[in-house]
């Protein structure tokens, strides 16, 4: 029987009595489902690797095309073709570097920034909805547990998240 907060105390008790690794794996699947749902509409517009490029640019600002290709583990010639398509669709723009005419910088366009913001907003909204199903005390416990886990795991390097479009 579920409580009105939306969680099943029997399942929670079972998870608490079990292996912490298994409980964490179950949680990771729930979070991956949330990530997948937040991206679902976006994948009609861009591929996961293209979305990752947008996320990297949103977080780091303009980057040299070679560095960006390296971050997403792409062969430069293949990456250049991908950049052609992304530029044609209005997600990015390439410009000569002001410090070296031989370098090309990739900039996120307002359209690209908006796409990243929309996915982030969908993800934030879904997380908020899940947390609203909990009691305030349980929401505090979840927040603290995630903070502790994130600190212990450390932020993964961007190239590790490429396949997930994060």
Buried (B, 14 or more C-beta within 10 A) or exposed (E): EEEEBEBEEEEEEEBEEEEEEEBBEEBEEEBEEBBEEBBEEBEEEBBBBBBBBBBBBBEEEBBBBEEBBBBBEBEEEEBBEBBEEBBEBEBBBBEEEEEEEEBBBBBBBEBBBEBBEEBEEBBEEBEEEBBEBBEEEBBEEBEEEEEEEEEEEEEEEBEEBBEBBB
